[in-house]
Amino acid sequence: MPDITIVTSFSALLCGFADCFTGPSFASFRHLMSGWVLCIGQHTVTGLIQAAGLVGTKHHSSFHYFFRAARWDADRVGLVVLGLVLKLVPPFAPIVLAIDDTLARHTGKKISSAGMHRDPLLSTATKVTYHFGHVWVVLAVVVTVERWNKSFALPVLMRLYRSVKTCERMSLPHKKKTELAVDLIRILKEARPQREVVIVGDNAFANREVITKLPAKTTFVGRGPMDAAINSLPAPREIGEMGRPRVKGKRLLSPQERADDPNAPWESVHLNIYGRPATVQVQVFNALWRKSGKGRFLRFVVIRNWPGHKKDDVLLCTDITKSARWIIETYCLRWTEEETFKWC
């Protein structure tokens, strides 16, 4: 039998989701979510039915139908979850969001929208491994619990990525992972237009499709390439100068060239990385990176002796007023989403 106290209190929390469903769908949603909390073993639909004590109340196919074809809006559910999560974030603090994609492996011949995708856990620098399944682009809110000195990434919005072949077979327009990420960021920003938002992503999302399409009051922090071709700002046009205005200035040393320079001015920075104190050496500079930022001035931080990194690395930020410490500590919050994927 289910724990009546847990089910009753959790059902009250779930009432905030009522507007996301029809009446019958909401009833199934409450039952399934209560079963999800109480289920100890594998979280199959049958396991949820048994954990919630719903065996014999109605046919099990109605619960399977909920996920397959019931009328409800997953984005609206995610935004309600966002409202609950933001109760754990100070009202005037920026909302830190981690964006990443994850592979959910599947087997079977009748898995809708599944395909062969690169497996990041099994692939190496010399050998790429593929696996059959789904790839989800996930936007998660990062919440830090100061008392535990621990941060958590709580997913709120997600999109299923479909390969080009899968989209052709299903007669659907193809969207890249970065395009799906931009869609999720816009949905969340439209729901919270007045809040400052910080997006944290790895090098797969540090590109033009994301950086140039950020909404207002949104900052992006990501990992860049060490060989990035960067330039200074273009010089002001002189009076009477003819021709098309310059879009970039002179070529600057790349992050790798700066790191290799024996006379480079490194600066020591003391910070907390993954909950532990550390000291790294950095070089901070601002530059144009036309390939990804187009005409946007970016702040670059070249990092040496980064714990867990064998080589020098570089981070970039769309806000040139941020310090190296803030950029590094904020980027490290991205790892909390990897932990969430592992737990899930």
N, C-alpha and C positions, 0 to 999 in steps of 0.2 A: 504494500500500500504506500502511496506517496506521503511525504511529510506535509501535513495540512498547513502548518505554520509557514513553511517556505512557499508553498503554492499560493496561499492567500496573500502574502505580502508581495510576492512577485507579480501576481495578477493585477494588483493595484498599480504597480509601476507600468505594466503593459497597457493600461488604459490610455496613456498618452499617445499610443499608436493607432487608436481607433479610426481616426480620419484617413488613414492610409489604406483602408480596406473596405470592402462591402461587409454587411453584417455577418453572413455565413463565413466569409474568409477570415474575419477577425476572430470568430469563435475557434476556428481551426488553428489560427496563429497562436492564440493564448494557450491552447492545449499543447501544441507542439513545443513552444518555448518553455513551458513549465516542465515538460518531459525532458527537454535539452539540459536544464539545470540539474534535474534529478537523476539523469541517466549516468550510470557508473561505467558501463562497458562501451562498446562501439556505438557511435551515435548514428545509427541507421533510423529510418522512419519507423520501422517496426520496434526498434529499441526505445524510441521516444514514446510510442503508444503504450508500451508496457510500463515504462518508468512513470508515466503520468496516470496510470491506473485507468486507461480508457478502453481496455479490451472489452468488447461486447457492447459498448455504448453506441457505436455506429460502425459501418463497414470500413475496413482499413484502407480501401481504395480511395475514400474521400480525402484522407490525409496525404496520400501519394499525389492525388490530383492537385492539392494545394500548391505544391512546388512546380508542377508541370503546366498547369493552365488556369489557376485561380486568378481573379482580378485584384491586383494590388500593385503599388508603385514602389519599387525598391529604392529609388532616390529619395522619396518622401520618408521612407523608413529610416534611411541613412541620416537625413537631416534632423529627425527626431532624436536619433542616437547622438548626433552632434550636440544638440541642446542639452542632453543629459551629461555628456562628457565635459562641456564647457563650464558646468557647475564646479568642476575640479580645477579650473583655470582662473586666476585673478582677472576681474572684469576689464582692467585696463592693460593687461599684458597681451603681447601679440600671440596669435594662434599659430603654433608651430605644427606644420604638416609634413609628413614624410610620404614621398611618392615612390613607388617601386612596382615591379611586376614579379609574379611568382608562378611557378609551374606546379599544377596539380595533376599528378600522374593518374592515368586511368587505363583500364584494360576492358576489352569488349568491343563488339562490332556495332553496337547501337548507341554509342555515346554522341549525342548531338553536338555539333560545332567543334569536335575534338580534331586534333591533327598532330603531326610530328613537329616538335619544338626543341630548341637547344636546351639541354639540361645543365644549368649552371653549377650544380653540385657535383656532377660527374665529369664535366668538361675540364680540360687543362689547357695550358698555353700552346701545347703542341697537338692536342687531339680534342676534337669537338664531338660530344656525345649527344644524341637526340633521343627523345622519349615521347611516347604518345600520351596526349592528355589535353588539358585546358591551361591557358595562360591568362591570369587575371592581373589587370592593372589596378592597384589598390591605393587609395588615399586615406591616410590614417592620421589622427590627432595625437601628438606626443604630449603626454602628461607627466610631469615630474613630481614625485612625492618627496619633499625635502626631508621628512622624518626618516625615510628609508634610504635616502641618497640613491634613488632609483627612478628611472624613467620608463614609461610604458607607451607603446604605440597602439591606439585603439582604432581599428578600421571603421570608417563611416560611409565611404562611397567606393564603388568598384565598377569596372567594366570588363567584359570578356573580350579578349583579343582573338580575332579570327584571321587565319592566314589568307593569302591572296586566293589560293586554290579553294579553300573552304567558302569564301565569299562568292566566288564565281559559281560554285556548285549550288549555293543557297540564294543566288541572285541578289546579293547584298553589296552595298558599297564598301570598299575596303578602307579601313582606318588604321594608321600606324599606332604603335603604343604611345608615342609622344602626343599624337592627336587626341587619343583617348584621355591622356593625362590632362591636357588643356581643357577638355570638356568637363572633367571632374573639378578642376580648380575653379572654373567659371561658375559651375552650379553652387559650389560652396560659398564663393565670394558674393554671388547674388543673394544668398540667404543671409550673409553677414557683411553687408557692404561697408559698414562703419568701422569694422575691426581691422587692425593691422594683421597681415598674414605673412608668415615666413615659410617658404617651400624648400624642403631639403631633398635633394636627389643625387644619384650617382652620375657618372659620366654619360650614361645612356640618355639622360634627360637634360643634360647641360648642352643644349643645342639651340639653333635658331627657332625651331618650331615651338619651343617652350619659352625661351627667354624673351623673344620679341612679342609674345602674345599674353604676357602677364597682365592681369587687371590692375587697376589703381590700388595703391596701398598694399602692394604685394612685393616681397623681396625673395629672390631665389639665391640659394647657396648650394653649390655643387662642386663636383670634382672635374677638373679640366685636364687636357693633354699637356705633357711637358714640352712638346714640340709645336705648340700653338703659334701661328703666325700673327703677331700682334703689332700694332702701330700706335703712334701718338695721335692726338687730335690734330685735325687739319689747321694750318695757319690761316688767320683771318684774310679775307679777300682784300686786296689793295684797291684803292679808288681807280676806276677805269680798267680794271683787269677783265679780260675777255675770256670766254670759254665756260665750260661747265664747272660749277663749284667742286672743289676737292672733297672727297668723302673720307679721306684718311690722311694722316701725316706720315712722317718718316718711319721706316721700319725700326722696331726695337728688338733688343735681345729676347729670345724666347725664354720661357721658364727654365728649360734645360741648360741653355747657354749661361744664364745667370747662376744656376747652381754649379756649373763647371768652372766658373770664373774664380781663380784663386784669390783675387782681390775683392770679391763681392762682400758687401757689408751685412753680415748676418747679425741678427738681434735675438737674444734669448727671451723666451716668453714662458712664464709659469702659468699653468692652467690645470683644469680637471678634465681628464679624458676617460670616458666610460666609468665614471665614478671614482677615479683614482688620480692623485696629483702626478703631474709630469712636467718636464721642461723640454722644450723644443727650440730649434733655431729657425728663424723665418726671415724672408725678404718680402716686403710689401711694396706694391706699386700699382698704379692705375694705367689702363691702356684700352685701346679699341681692339676687339677681336671680331673682325668683320664676318668671319665664317659663321659664327654663332650669335654674337650680339648685335650684328649689323652696325648701326650707328650709336649703340649704347656704350657708354663708358663703364668699364668693369674694374673691380678691385681684385687683384691677384695676390695670393699668399703662397709663396714657395716654402715648403716645410722640409726640414731635415731632422733626423732622429725621432721621427714620429713612431711611438710604440706600436708594434705590430706591422710596420712597413719597413721592408728591407732597403728600399730605394727612396730617393727624394720624390716628393709629390707636390701637387699644386691644387689649390682650391680657388674658386672664383665666387664673387658676390656682386649682385646688381646694385647694392647700396655702397657707394664709395666712402661713406662716413664711418662704416663699421670697422672695429679694431680686429687685428689678427686673432686675438684671443677669442673674441665673440664669434668670428667666422669658424674657427676650428672647433670650438665647443659646440656650436650649433650644428655643424655638419656631423659631428659624432653622434648626435641624437638619431641620425638615420639608422643606426644599427639596431635601435629598438624595434623597428619594423621587421628586420630579419629575425629577431627573436620571436616576434609574434607569428611569423610564418612557420617557424620551427614548432612552436607550441600547437599551432592549429593543424 
